[in-house]
Structures are given as structure tokens and as C-alpha cells.
Amino acid sequence: MKKSNHERGLAKHCFARAQDESYARIREHTPIYDVDAHLRQQRKNKRRKALLDSTALFCSVLFAFSFFFMGE
């Protein structure tokens, strides 16, 4: 039966290594095989986020002005 890191006394070592700045800079990710498709997806996500942000801003402004002029 395999012992866990905690049972072997390595839990503190793993935690300290994860908190180390040089270790935190390593970013693992899925490799990108189709760069054009990846860039298209990023642009699509950026447009979707911009649309969502502008819609939220418009709704907030609309609500604020309707709330201000509700008493008239």
C-alpha cells in the first residue's frame, strides 16, 4: 500500500514548493495545435465579454435613470 505525502512527512515540503515564486511561474496548459482557430476563439470570447460588459453598463444606467425619474 502506497503512503501519502502526509504520512511520509512531505506535506509541508509540497506546500512550500507550491508557494515558491519560481515554481509558481511555471504554467502548464494544453498545447495549441491550431493557432488560427485559437485566435478566432479568443477574439470571439473577447467580443462576447465586451458585449456582456456593455449590456450590463446599459442596464445599470437605464435602471439608475428610471429610478431617479420614478417620482415624477
PQR file with spaces between the fields and no chain letter, atoms N, CA, C, O and H, PARSE charges and radii, in Angstrom:
ATOM       1  N    MET     1       0.852   -1.181    0.000 -0.4000 1.5000
ATOM       2  CA   MET     1       0.000    0.000    0.000 -0.0000 2.0000
ATOM       3  C    MET     1       0.893    1.238    0.000  0.5500 1.7000
ATOM       4  O    MET     1       1.837    1.341    0.783 -0.5500 1.4000
ATOM       5  N    LYS     2       0.574    2.176   -0.897 -0.4000 1.5000
ATOM       6  CA   LYS     2       1.388    3.370   -1.054 -0.0000 2.0000
ATOM       7  C    LYS     2       1.017    4.406    0.002  0.5500 1.7000
ATOM       8  O    LYS     2      -0.161    4.662    0.248 -0.5500 1.4000
ATOM       9  H    LYS     2      -0.192    2.092   -1.533  0.4000 1.0000
ATOM      10  N    LYS     3       2.034    4.998    0.622 -0.4000 1.5000
ATOM      11  CA   LYS     3       1.788    6.012    1.643 -0.0000 2.0000
ATOM      12  C    LYS     3       1.590    7.370    0.983  0.5500 1.7000
ATOM      13  O    LYS     3       2.206    7.662   -0.043 -0.5500 1.4000
ATOM      14  H    LYS     3       2.991    4.791    0.423  0.4000 1.0000
ATOM      15  N    SER     4       0.737    8.195    1.565 -0.4000 1.5000
ATOM      16  CA   SER     4       0.521    9.545    1.044 -0.0000 2.0000
ATOM      17  C    SER     4       1.675   10.454    1.473  0.5500 1.7000
ATOM      18  O    SER     4       2.486   10.095    2.326 -0.5500 1.4000
ATOM      19  H    SER     4       0.237    7.959    2.398  0.4000 1.0000
ATOM      20  N    ASN     5       1.726   11.632    0.863 -0.4000 1.5000
ATOM      21  CA   ASN     5       2.769   12.601    1.224 -0.0000 2.0000
ATOM      22  C    ASN     5       2.678   12.985    2.692  0.5500 1.7000
ATOM      23  O    ASN     5       3.694   13.182    3.359 -0.5500 1.4000
ATOM      24  H    ASN     5       1.067   11.923    0.170  0.4000 1.0000
ATOM      25  N    HIS     6       1.452   13.089    3.187 -0.4000 1.5000
ATOM      26  CA   HIS     6       1.270   13.472    4.588 -0.0000 2.0000
ATOM      27  C    HIS     6       1.853   12.404    5.516  0.5500 1.7000
ATOM      28  O    HIS     6       2.508   12.720    6.510 -0.5500 1.4000
ATOM      29  H    HIS     6       0.627   12.929    2.646  0.4000 1.0000
ATOM      30  N    GLU     7       1.604   11.142    5.178 -0.4000 1.5000
ATOM      31  CA   GLU     7       2.112   10.062    6.015 -0.0000 2.0000
ATOM      32  C    GLU     7       3.634    9.978    5.956  0.5500 1.7000
ATOM      33  O    GLU     7       4.267    9.582    6.935 -0.5500 1.4000
ATOM      34  H    GLU     7       1.072   10.886    4.372  0.4000 1.0000
ATOM      35  N    ARG     8       4.229   10.345    4.823 -0.4000 1.5000
ATOM      36  CA   ARG     8       5.685   10.298    4.681 -0.0000 2.0000
ATOM      37  C    ARG     8       6.349   11.566    5.200  0.5500 1.7000
ATOM      38  O    ARG     8       7.577   11.642    5.221 -0.5500 1.4000
ATOM      39  H    ARG     8       3.715   10.666    4.028  0.4000 1.0000
ATOM      40  N    GLY     9       5.579   12.557    5.616 -0.4000 1.5000
ATOM      41  CA   GLY     9       6.153   13.777    6.164 -0.0000 2.0000
ATOM      42  C    GLY     9       6.536   14.786    5.099  0.5500 1.7000
ATOM      43  O    GLY     9       7.319   15.696    5.370 -0.5500 1.4000
ATOM      44  H    GLY     9       4.581   12.495    5.599  0.4000 1.0000
ATOM      45  N    LEU    10       5.999   14.646    3.891 -0.4000 1.5000
ATOM      46  CA   LEU    10       6.356   15.540    2.803 -0.0000 2.0000
ATOM      47  C    LEU    10       5.293   16.600    2.524  0.5500 1.7000
ATOM      48  O    LEU    10       5.437   17.385    1.587 -0.5500 1.4000
ATOM      49  H    LEU    10       5.363   13.907    3.671  0.4000 1.0000
ATOM      50  N    ALA    11       4.247   16.631    3.312 -0.4000 1.5000
ATOM      51  CA   ALA    11       3.163   17.580    3.059 -0.0000 2.0000
ATOM      52  C    ALA    11       3.653   19.018    3.146  0.5500 1.7000
ATOM      53  O    ALA    11       3.292   19.841    2.305 -0.5500 1.4000
ATOM      54  H    ALA    11       4.130   15.994    4.074  0.4000 1.0000
ATOM      55  N    LYS    12       4.466   19.334    4.144 -0.4000 1.5000
ATOM      56  CA   LYS    12       4.979   20.700    4.274 -0.0000 2.0000
ATOM      57  C    LYS    12       5.897   21.037    3.107  0.5500 1.7000
ATOM      58  O    LYS    12       5.889   22.165    2.614 -0.5500 1.4000
ATOM      59  H    LYS    12       4.759   18.665    4.827  0.4000 1.0000
ATOM      60  N    HIS    13       6.677   20.079    2.671 -0.4000 1.5000
ATOM      61  CA   HIS    13       7.594   20.316    1.552 -0.0000 2.0000
ATOM      62  C    HIS    13       6.804   20.636    0.281  0.5500 1.7000
ATOM      63  O    HIS    13       7.163   21.565   -0.442 -0.5500 1.4000
ATOM      64  H    HIS    13       6.684   19.162    3.071  0.4000 1.0000
ATOM      65  N    CYS    14       5.750   19.894    0.001 -0.4000 1.5000
ATOM      66  CA   CYS    14       4.945   20.141   -1.203 -0.0000 2.0000
ATOM      67  C    CYS    14       4.266   21.496   -1.112  0.5500 1.7000
ATOM      68  O    CYS    14       4.203   22.224   -2.102 -0.5500 1.4000
ATOM      69  H    CYS    14       5.459   19.140    0.589  0.4000 1.0000
ATOM      70  N    PHE    15       3.763   21.839    0.049 -0.4000 1.5000
ATOM      71  CA   PHE    15       3.099   23.130    0.213 -0.0000 2.0000
ATOM      72  C    PHE    15       4.091   24.266    0.019  0.5500 1.7000
ATOM      73  O    PHE    15       3.779   25.259   -0.638 -0.5500 1.4000
ATOM      74  H    PHE    15       3.814   21.247    0.853  0.4000 1.0000
ATOM      75  N    ALA    16       5.287   24.126    0.589 -0.4000 1.5000
ATOM      76  CA   ALA    16       6.299   25.174    0.461 -0.0000 2.0000
ATOM      77  C    ALA    16       6.735   25.316   -0.998  0.5500 1.7000
ATOM      78  O    ALA    16       6.966   26.433   -1.461 -0.5500 1.4000
ATOM      79  H    ALA    16       5.541   23.320    1.123  0.4000 1.0000
ATOM      80  N    ARG    17       6.850   24.221   -1.717 -0.4000 1.5000
ATOM      81  CA   ARG    17       7.260   24.289   -3.116 -0.0000 2.0000
ATOM      82  C    ARG    17       6.177   24.974   -3.957  0.5500 1.7000
ATOM      83  O    ARG    17       6.498   25.723   -4.879 -0.5500 1.4000
ATOM      84  H    ARG    17       6.663   23.314   -1.341  0.4000 1.0000
ATOM      85  N    ALA    18       4.910   24.728   -3.652 -0.4000 1.5000
ATOM      86  CA   ALA    18       3.824   25.348   -4.398 -0.0000 2.0000
ATOM      87  C    ALA    18       3.760   26.846   -4.131  0.5500 1.7000
ATOM      88  O    ALA    18       3.286   27.604   -4.977 -0.5500 1.4000
ATOM      89  H    ALA    18       4.649   24.120   -2.902  0.4000 1.0000
ATOM      90  N    GLN    19       4.227   27.278   -2.971 -0.4000 1.5000
ATOM      91  CA   GLN    19       4.188   28.693   -2.632 -0.0000 2.0000
ATOM      92  C    GLN    19       5.429   29.439   -3.119  0.5500 1.7000
ATOM      93  O    GLN    19       5.465   30.669   -3.070 -0.5500 1.4000
ATOM      94  H    GLN    19       4.612   26.662   -2.284  0.4000 1.0000
ATOM      95  N    ASP    20       6.427   28.725   -3.580 -0.4000 1.5000
ATOM      96  CA   ASP    20       7.660   29.346   -4.059 -0.0000 2.0000
ATOM      97  C    ASP    20       7.376   30.115   -5.349  0.5500 1.7000
ATOM      98  O    ASP    20       6.676   29.613   -6.228 -0.5500 1.4000
ATOM      99  H    ASP    20       6.398   27.726   -3.620  0.4000 1.0000
ATOM     100  N    GLU    21       7.916   31.328   -5.466 -0.4000 1.5000
ATOM     101  CA   GLU    21       7.642   32.179   -6.626 -0.0000 2.0000
ATOM     102  C    GLU    21       8.167   31.568   -7.915  0.5500 1.7000
ATOM     103  O    GLU    21       7.484   31.616   -8.938 -0.5500 1.4000
ATOM     104  H    GLU    21       8.485   31.736   -4.751  0.4000 1.0000
ATOM     105  N    SER    22       9.350   31.002   -7.887 -0.4000 1.5000
ATOM     106  CA   SER    22       9.919   30.437   -9.115 -0.0000 2.0000
ATOM     107  C    SER    22       9.100   29.233   -9.578  0.5500 1.7000
ATOM     108  O    SER    22       8.975   28.998  -10.780 -0.5500 1.4000
ATOM     109  H    SER    22       9.904   30.963   -7.056  0.4000 1.0000
ATOM     110  N    TYR    23       8.552   28.485   -8.656 -0.4000 1.5000
ATOM     111  CA   TYR    23       7.724   27.338   -9.015 -0.0000 2.0000
ATOM     112  C    TYR    23       6.372   27.799   -9.545  0.5500 1.7000
ATOM     113  O    TYR    23       5.797   27.148  -10.418 -0.5500 1.4000
ATOM     114  H    TYR    23       8.654   28.676   -7.680  0.4000 1.0000
ATOM     115  N    ALA    24       5.858   28.912   -9.029 -0.4000 1.5000
ATOM     116  CA   ALA    24       4.546   29.406   -9.425 -0.0000 2.0000
ATOM     117  C    ALA    24       4.551   29.969  -10.847  0.5500 1.7000
ATOM     118  O    ALA    24       3.492   30.078  -11.465 -0.5500 1.4000
ATOM     119  H    ALA    24       6.325   29.441   -8.320  0.4000 1.0000
ATOM     120  N    ARG    25       5.726   30.328  -11.376 -0.4000 1.5000
ATOM     121  CA   ARG    25       5.798   30.891  -12.728 -0.0000 2.0000
ATOM     122  C    ARG    25       5.605   29.837  -13.808  0.5500 1.7000
ATOM     123  O    ARG    25       5.295   30.181  -14.948 -0.5500 1.4000
ATOM     124  H    ARG    25       6.586   30.240  -10.873  0.4000 1.0000
ATOM     125  N    ILE    26       5.777   28.578  -13.480 -0.4000 1.5000
ATOM     126  CA   ILE    26       5.612   27.513  -14.462 -0.0000 2.0000
ATOM     127  C    ILE    26       4.125   27.333  -14.721  0.5500 1.7000
ATOM     128  O    ILE    26       3.350   27.047  -13.808 -0.5500 1.4000
ATOM     129  H    ILE    26       6.029   28.299  -12.553  0.4000 1.0000
ATOM     130  N    ARG    27       3.736   27.508  -15.994 -0.4000 1.5000
ATOM     131  CA   ARG    27       2.325   27.380  -16.348 -0.0000 2.0000
ATOM     132  C    ARG    27       2.184   26.223  -17.324  0.5500 1.7000
ATOM     133  O    ARG    27       2.709   26.265  -18.436 -0.5500 1.4000
ATOM     134  H    ARG    27       4.365   27.741  -16.735  0.4000 1.0000
ATOM     135  N    GLU    28       1.484   25.210  -16.904 -0.4000 1.5000
ATOM     136  CA   GLU    28       1.225   24.084  -17.786 -0.0000 2.0000
ATOM     137  C    GLU    28      -0.136   24.294  -18.423  0.5500 1.7000
ATOM     138  O    GLU    28      -1.071   24.756  -17.769 -0.5500 1.4000
ATOM     139  H    GLU    28       1.057   25.175  -16.000  0.4000 1.0000
ATOM     140  N    HIS    29      -0.245   23.957  -19.688 -0.4000 1.5000
ATOM     141  CA   HIS    29      -1.511   24.107  -20.377 -0.0000 2.0000
ATOM     142  C    HIS    29      -1.590   23.097  -21.503  0.5500 1.7000
ATOM     143  O    HIS    29      -0.604   22.448  -21.852 -0.5500 1.4000
ATOM     144  H    HIS    29       0.514   23.581  -20.219  0.4000 1.0000
ATOM     145  N    THR    30      -2.759   22.980  -22.054 -0.4000 1.5000
ATOM     146  CA   THR    30      -2.950   22.115  -23.196 -0.0000 2.0000
ATOM     147  C    THR    30      -2.273   22.744  -24.404  0.5500 1.7000
ATOM     148  O    THR    30      -2.478   23.933  -24.652 -0.5500 1.4000
ATOM     149  H    THR    30      -3.560   23.508  -21.771  0.4000 1.0000
ATOM     150  N    PRO    31      -1.494   22.018  -25.151 -0.5600 1.5000
ATOM     151  CA   PRO    31      -0.821   22.614  -26.305  0.2800 2.0000
ATOM     152  C    PRO    31      -1.823   23.069  -27.363  0.5500 1.7000
ATOM     153  O    PRO    31      -2.872   22.450  -27.540 -0.5500 1.4000
ATOM     154  N    ILE    32      -1.496   24.146  -28.059 -0.4000 1.5000
ATOM     155  CA   ILE    32      -2.355   24.689  -29.099 -0.0000 2.0000
ATOM     156  C    ILE    32      -1.873   24.116  -30.431  0.5500 1.7000
ATOM     157  O    ILE    32      -0.749   24.376  -30.861 -0.5500 1.4000
ATOM     158  H    ILE    32      -0.644   24.649  -27.915  0.4000 1.0000
ATOM     159  N    TYR    33      -2.738   23.336  -31.072 -0.4000 1.5000
ATOM     160  CA   TYR    33      -2.376   22.717  -32.338 -0.0000 2.0000
ATOM     161  C    TYR    33      -2.797   23.571  -33.524  0.5500 1.7000
ATOM     162  O    TYR    33      -2.117   23.586  -34.551 -0.5500 1.4000
ATOM     163  H    TYR    33      -3.651   23.125  -30.722  0.4000 1.0000
ATOM     164  N    ASP    34      -3.913   24.283  -33.393 -0.4000 1.5000
ATOM     165  CA   ASP    34      -4.410   25.125  -34.479 -0.0000 2.0000
ATOM     166  C    ASP    34      -4.425   26.566  -33.984  0.5500 1.7000
ATOM     167  O    ASP    34      -5.363   26.986  -33.308 -0.5500 1.4000
ATOM     168  H    ASP    34      -4.465   24.271  -32.560  0.4000 1.0000
ATOM     169  N    VAL    35      -3.382   27.319  -34.323 -0.4000 1.5000
ATOM     170  CA   VAL    35      -3.218   28.679  -33.810 -0.0000 2.0000
ATOM     171  C    VAL    35      -4.317   29.589  -34.343  0.5500 1.7000
ATOM     172  O    VAL    35      -4.832   30.423  -33.598 -0.5500 1.4000
ATOM     173  H    VAL    35      -2.619   26.978  -34.872  0.4000 1.0000
ATOM     174  N    ASP    36      -4.688   29.452  -35.617 -0.4000 1.5000
ATOM     175  CA   ASP    36      -5.731   30.301  -36.189 -0.0000 2.0000
ATOM     176  C    ASP    36      -7.066   30.099  -35.474  0.5500 1.7000
ATOM     177  O    ASP    36      -7.758   31.068  -35.161 -0.5500 1.4000
ATOM     178  H    ASP    36      -4.269   28.775  -36.222  0.4000 1.0000
ATOM     179  N    ALA    37      -7.424   28.851  -35.217 -0.4000 1.5000
ATOM     180  CA   ALA    37      -8.680   28.570  -34.511 -0.0000 2.0000
ATOM     181  C    ALA    37      -8.625   29.103  -33.081  0.5500 1.7000
ATOM     182  O    ALA    37      -9.621   29.596  -32.553 -0.5500 1.4000
ATOM     183  H    ALA    37      -6.862   28.064  -35.471  0.4000 1.0000
ATOM     184  N    HIS    38      -7.463   29.000  -32.472 -0.4000 1.5000
ATOM     185  CA   HIS    38      -7.309   29.513  -31.103 -0.0000 2.0000
ATOM     186  C    HIS    38      -7.489   31.035  -31.069  0.5500 1.7000
ATOM     187  O    HIS    38      -8.162   31.569  -30.187 -0.5500 1.4000
ATOM     188  H    HIS    38      -6.653   28.600  -32.902  0.4000 1.0000
ATOM     189  N    LEU    39      -6.877   31.728  -32.045 -0.4000 1.5000
ATOM     190  CA   LEU    39      -7.009   33.187  -32.094 -0.0000 2.0000
ATOM     191  C    LEU    39      -8.434   33.611  -32.410  0.5500 1.7000
ATOM     192  O    LEU    39      -8.925   34.598  -31.862 -0.5500 1.4000
ATOM     193  H    LEU    39      -6.330   31.294  -32.761  0.4000 1.0000
ATOM     194  N    ARG    40      -9.105   32.868  -33.297 -0.4000 1.5000
ATOM     195  CA   ARG    40     -10.523   33.159  -33.578 -0.0000 2.0000
ATOM     196  C    ARG    40     -11.363   33.001  -32.324  0.5500 1.7000
ATOM     197  O    ARG    40     -12.232   33.827  -32.047 -0.5500 1.4000
ATOM     198  H    ARG    40      -8.706   32.067  -33.743  0.4000 1.0000
ATOM     199  N    GLN    41     -11.108   31.935  -31.560 -0.4000 1.5000
ATOM     200  CA   GLN    41     -11.858   31.698  -30.326 -0.0000 2.0000
ATOM     201  C    GLN    41     -11.585   32.800  -29.309  0.5500 1.7000
ATOM     202  O    GLN    41     -12.500   33.235  -28.609 -0.5500 1.4000
ATOM     203  H    GLN    41     -10.402   31.263  -31.786  0.4000 1.0000
ATOM     204  N    GLN    42     -10.337   33.255  -29.219 -0.4000 1.5000
ATOM     205  CA   GLN    42     -10.023   34.349  -28.297 -0.0000 2.0000
ATOM     206  C    GLN    42     -10.748   35.625  -28.692  0.5500 1.7000
ATOM     207  O    GLN    42     -11.291   36.319  -27.833 -0.5500 1.4000
ATOM     208  H    GLN    42      -9.594   32.902  -29.788  0.4000 1.0000
ATOM     209  N    ARG    43     -10.763   35.947  -29.997 -0.4000 1.5000
ATOM     210  CA   ARG    43     -11.481   37.142  -30.459 -0.0000 2.0000
ATOM     211  C    ARG    43     -12.973   37.018  -30.180  0.5500 1.7000
ATOM     212  O    ARG    43     -13.617   37.984  -29.771 -0.5500 1.4000
ATOM     213  H    ARG    43     -10.322   35.384  -30.695  0.4000 1.0000
ATOM     214  N    LYS    44     -13.521   35.821  -30.404 -0.4000 1.5000
ATOM     215  CA   LYS    44     -14.947   35.584  -30.139 -0.0000 2.0000
ATOM     216  C    LYS    44     -15.254   35.785  -28.655  0.5500 1.7000
ATOM     217  O    LYS    44     -16.246   36.423  -28.303 -0.5500 1.4000
ATOM     218  H    LYS    44     -12.998   35.036  -30.736  0.4000 1.0000
ATOM     219  N    ASN    45     -14.402   35.241  -27.792 -0.4000 1.5000
ATOM     220  CA   ASN    45     -14.603   35.401  -26.350 -0.0000 2.0000
ATOM     221  C    ASN    45     -14.470   36.860  -25.929  0.5500 1.7000
ATOM     222  O    ASN    45     -15.201   37.328  -25.057 -0.5500 1.4000
ATOM     223  H    ASN    45     -13.596   34.723  -28.078  0.4000 1.0000
ATOM     224  N    LYS    46     -13.524   37.584  -26.560 -0.4000 1.5000
ATOM     225  CA   LYS    46     -13.332   38.997  -26.242 -0.0000 2.0000
ATOM     226  C    LYS    46     -14.554   39.813  -26.654  0.5500 1.7000
ATOM     227  O    LYS    46     -15.005   40.682  -25.907 -0.5500 1.4000
ATOM     228  H    LYS    46     -12.930   37.203  -27.268  0.4000 1.0000
ATOM     229  N    ARG    47     -15.093   39.532  -27.851 -0.4000 1.5000
ATOM     230  CA   ARG    47     -16.310   40.234  -28.295 -0.0000 2.0000
ATOM     231  C    ARG    47     -17.490   39.917  -27.382  0.5500 1.7000
ATOM     232  O    ARG    47     -18.275   40.802  -27.040 -0.5500 1.4000
ATOM     233  H    ARG    47     -14.726   38.827  -28.458  0.4000 1.0000
ATOM     234  N    ARG    48     -17.609   38.646  -26.989 -0.4000 1.5000
ATOM     235  CA   ARG    48     -18.712   38.240  -26.110 -0.0000 2.0000
ATOM     236  C    ARG    48     -18.614   38.952  -24.764  0.5500 1.7000
ATOM     237  O    ARG    48     -19.624   39.401  -24.223 -0.5500 1.4000
ATOM     238  H    ARG    48     -16.971   37.928  -27.267  0.4000 1.0000
ATOM     239  N    LYS    49     -17.391   39.056  -24.217 -0.4000 1.5000
ATOM     240  CA   LYS    49     -17.196   39.747  -22.935 -0.0000 2.0000
ATOM     241  C    LYS    49     -17.497   41.232  -23.075  0.5500 1.7000
ATOM     242  O    LYS    49     -18.114   41.825  -22.191 -0.5500 1.4000
ATOM     243  H    LYS    49     -16.570   38.691  -24.655  0.4000 1.0000
ATOM     244  N    ALA    50     -17.060   41.847  -24.194 -0.4000 1.5000
ATOM     245  CA   ALA    50     -17.330   43.267  -24.420 -0.0000 2.0000
ATOM     246  C    ALA    50     -18.826   43.508  -24.542  0.5500 1.7000
ATOM     247  O    ALA    50     -19.338   44.493  -24.010 -0.5500 1.4000
ATOM     248  H    ALA    50     -16.559   41.365  -24.912  0.4000 1.0000
ATOM     249  N    LEU    51     -19.531   42.627  -25.233 -0.4000 1.5000
ATOM     250  CA   LEU    51     -20.977   42.758  -25.371 -0.0000 2.0000
ATOM     251  C    LEU    51     -21.663   42.612  -24.014  0.5500 1.7000
ATOM     252  O    LEU    51     -22.576   43.372  -23.692 -0.5500 1.4000
ATOM     253  H    LEU    51     -19.115   41.827  -25.665  0.4000 1.0000
ATOM     254  N    LEU    52     -21.228   41.650  -23.230 -0.4000 1.5000
ATOM     255  CA   LEU    52     -21.808   41.449  -21.900 -0.0000 2.0000
ATOM     256  C    LEU    52     -21.551   42.660  -21.003  0.5500 1.7000
ATOM     257  O    LEU    52     -22.451   43.102  -20.288 -0.5500 1.4000
ATOM     258  H    LEU    52     -20.485   41.032  -23.492  0.4000 1.0000
ATOM     259  N    ASP    53     -20.336   43.195  -21.035 -0.4000 1.5000
ATOM     260  CA   ASP    53     -20.000   44.363  -20.216 -0.0000 2.0000
ATOM     261  C    ASP    53     -20.806   45.589  -20.633  0.5500 1.7000
ATOM     262  O    ASP    53     -21.306   46.326  -19.783 -0.5500 1.4000
ATOM     263  H    ASP    53     -19.606   42.836  -21.616  0.4000 1.0000
ATOM     264  N    SER    54     -20.933   45.809  -21.948 -0.4000 1.5000
ATOM     265  CA   SER    54     -21.689   46.978  -22.405 -0.0000 2.0000
ATOM     266  C    SER    54     -23.175   46.821  -22.108  0.5500 1.7000
ATOM     267  O    SER    54     -23.845   47.804  -21.794 -0.5500 1.4000
ATOM     268  H    SER    54     -20.527   45.211  -22.638  0.4000 1.0000
ATOM     269  N    THR    55     -23.699   45.607  -22.201 -0.4000 1.5000
ATOM     270  CA   THR    55     -25.099   45.364  -21.845 -0.0000 2.0000
ATOM     271  C    THR    55     -25.331   45.610  -20.359  0.5500 1.7000
ATOM     272  O    THR    55     -26.340   46.202  -19.977 -0.5500 1.4000
ATOM     273  H    THR    55     -23.154   44.808  -22.456  0.4000 1.0000
ATOM     274  N    ALA    56     -24.411   45.162  -19.528 -0.4000 1.5000
ATOM     275  CA   ALA    56     -24.544   45.385  -18.086 -0.0000 2.0000
ATOM     276  C    ALA    56     -24.483   46.874  -17.767  0.5500 1.7000
ATOM     277  O    ALA    56     -25.242   47.360  -16.930 -0.5500 1.4000
ATOM     278  H    ALA    56     -23.591   44.681  -19.838  0.4000 1.0000
ATOM     279  N    LEU    57     -23.594   47.595  -18.422 -0.4000 1.5000
ATOM     280  CA   LEU    57     -23.493   49.038  -18.202 -0.0000 2.0000
ATOM     281  C    LEU    57     -24.780   49.740  -18.644  0.5500 1.7000
ATOM     282  O    LEU    57     -25.296   50.599  -17.931 -0.5500 1.4000
ATOM     283  H    LEU    57     -22.976   47.200  -19.103  0.4000 1.0000
ATOM     284  N    PHE    58     -25.295   49.372  -19.821 -0.4000 1.5000
ATOM     285  CA   PHE    58     -26.527   49.969  -20.324 -0.0000 2.0000
ATOM     286  C    PHE    58     -27.695   49.706  -19.375  0.5500 1.7000
ATOM     287  O    PHE    58     -28.479   50.612  -19.092 -0.5500 1.4000
ATOM     288  H    PHE    58     -24.876   48.673  -20.401  0.4000 1.0000
ATOM     289  N    CYS    59     -27.814   48.481  -18.884 -0.4000 1.5000
ATOM     290  CA   CYS    59     -28.901   48.148  -17.955 -0.0000 2.0000
ATOM     291  C    CYS    59     -28.752   48.916  -16.640  0.5500 1.7000
ATOM     292  O    CYS    59     -29.744   49.366  -16.066 -0.5500 1.4000
ATOM     293  H    CYS    59     -27.177   47.745  -19.114  0.4000 1.0000
ATOM     294  N    SER    60     -27.521   49.064  -16.168 -0.4000 1.5000
ATOM     295  CA   SER    60     -27.287   49.808  -14.925 -0.0000 2.0000
ATOM     296  C    SER    60     -27.675   51.279  -15.089  0.5500 1.7000
ATOM     297  O    SER    60     -28.318   51.856  -14.213 -0.5500 1.4000
ATOM     298  H    SER    60     -26.715   48.699  -16.634  0.4000 1.0000
ATOM     299  N    VAL    61     -27.283   51.880  -16.210 -0.4000 1.5000
ATOM     300  CA   VAL    61     -27.619   53.284  -16.464 -0.0000 2.0000
ATOM     301  C    VAL    61     -29.122   53.434  -16.633  0.5500 1.7000
ATOM     302  O    VAL    61     -29.715   54.368  -16.095 -0.5500 1.4000
ATOM     303  H    VAL    61     -26.760   51.411  -16.922  0.4000 1.0000
ATOM     304  N    LEU    62     -29.742   52.529  -17.371 -0.4000 1.5000
ATOM     305  CA   LEU    62     -31.187   52.565  -17.569 -0.0000 2.0000
ATOM     306  C    LEU    62     -31.923   52.447  -16.239  0.5500 1.7000
ATOM     307  O    LEU    62     -32.882   53.178  -15.991 -0.5500 1.4000
ATOM     308  H    LEU    62     -29.260   51.770  -17.808  0.4000 1.0000
ATOM     309  N    PHE    63     -31.484   51.539  -15.391 -0.4000 1.5000
ATOM     310  CA   PHE    63     -32.101   51.380  -14.078 -0.0000 2.0000
ATOM     311  C    PHE    63     -31.915   52.633  -13.226  0.5500 1.7000
ATOM     312  O    PHE    63     -32.850   53.078  -12.559 -0.5500 1.4000
ATOM     313  H    PHE    63     -30.704   50.945  -15.592  0.4000 1.0000
ATOM     314  N    ALA    64     -30.715   53.199  -13.248 -0.4000 1.5000
ATOM     315  CA   ALA    64     -30.448   54.389  -12.433 -0.0000 2.0000
ATOM     316  C    ALA    64     -31.338   55.552  -12.872  0.5500 1.7000
ATOM     317  O    ALA    64     -31.941   56.215  -12.029 -0.5500 1.4000
ATOM     318  H    ALA    64     -29.956   52.838  -13.790  0.4000 1.0000
ATOM     319  N    PHE    65     -31.427   55.809  -14.172 -0.4000 1.5000
ATOM     320  CA   PHE    65     -32.253   56.922  -14.636 -0.0000 2.0000
ATOM     321  C    PHE    65     -33.734   56.662  -14.413  0.5500 1.7000
ATOM     322  O    PHE    65     -34.474   57.586  -14.078 -0.5500 1.4000
ATOM     323  H    PHE    65     -30.937   55.270  -14.857  0.4000 1.0000
ATOM     324  N    SER    66     -34.176   55.439  -14.591 -0.4000 1.5000
ATOM     325  CA   SER    66     -35.587   55.142  -14.330 -0.0000 2.0000
ATOM     326  C    SER    66     -35.892   55.285  -12.839  0.5500 1.7000
ATOM     327  O    SER    66     -36.988   55.704  -12.466 -0.5500 1.4000
ATOM     328  H    SER    66     -33.574   54.689  -14.864  0.4000 1.0000
ATOM     329  N    PHE    67     -34.931   54.940  -11.992 -0.4000 1.5000
ATOM     330  CA   PHE    67     -35.118   55.075  -10.560 -0.0000 2.0000
ATOM     331  C    PHE    67     -35.153   56.570  -10.165  0.5500 1.7000
ATOM     332  O    PHE    67     -35.933   56.962   -9.297 -0.5500 1.4000
ATOM     333  H    PHE    67     -34.041   54.600  -12.295  0.4000 1.0000
ATOM     334  N    PHE    68     -34.314   57.391  -10.798 -0.4000 1.5000
ATOM     335  CA   PHE    68     -34.293   58.825  -10.497 -0.0000 2.0000
ATOM     336  C    PHE    68     -35.596   59.520  -10.884  0.5500 1.7000
ATOM     337  O    PHE    68     -36.088   60.382  -10.157 -0.5500 1.4000
ATOM     338  H    PHE    68     -33.680   57.073  -11.503  0.4000 1.0000
ATOM     339  N    PHE    69     -36.145   59.141  -12.022 -0.4000 1.5000
ATOM     340  CA   PHE    69     -37.329   59.818  -12.529 -0.0000 2.0000
ATOM     341  C    PHE    69     -38.621   59.079  -12.210  0.5500 1.7000
ATOM     342  O    PHE    69     -39.657   59.369  -12.808 -0.5500 1.4000
ATOM     343  H    PHE    69     -35.745   58.440  -12.612  0.4000 1.0000
ATOM     344  N    MET    70     -38.581   58.146  -11.294 -0.4000 1.5000
ATOM     345  CA   MET    70     -39.769   57.371  -10.942 -0.0000 2.0000
ATOM     346  C    MET    70     -40.786   58.248  -10.198  0.5500 1.7000
ATOM     347  O    MET    70     -41.992   58.054  -10.351 -0.5500 1.4000
ATOM     348  H    MET    70     -37.739   57.910  -10.808  0.4000 1.0000
ATOM     349  N    GLY    71     -40.323   59.186   -9.417 -0.4000 1.5000
ATOM     350  CA   GLY    71     -41.217   60.002   -8.598 -0.0000 2.0000
ATOM     351  C    GLY    71     -41.946   61.079   -9.372  0.5500 1.7000
ATOM     352  O    GLY    71     -42.871   61.681   -8.825 -0.5500 1.4000
ATOM     353  H    GLY    71     -39.343   59.344   -9.293  0.4000 1.0000
ATOM     354  N    GLU    72     -41.585   61.354  -10.607 -0.4000 1.5000
ATOM     355  CA   GLU    72     -42.225   62.453  -11.362 -0.0000 2.0000
ATOM     356  C    GLU    72     -43.484   62.021  -12.023  0.5500 1.7000
ATOM     357  O    GLU    72     -44.136   62.823  -12.692 -0.5500 1.4000
ATOM     358  H    GLU    72     -40.834   60.865  -11.051  0.4000 1.0000
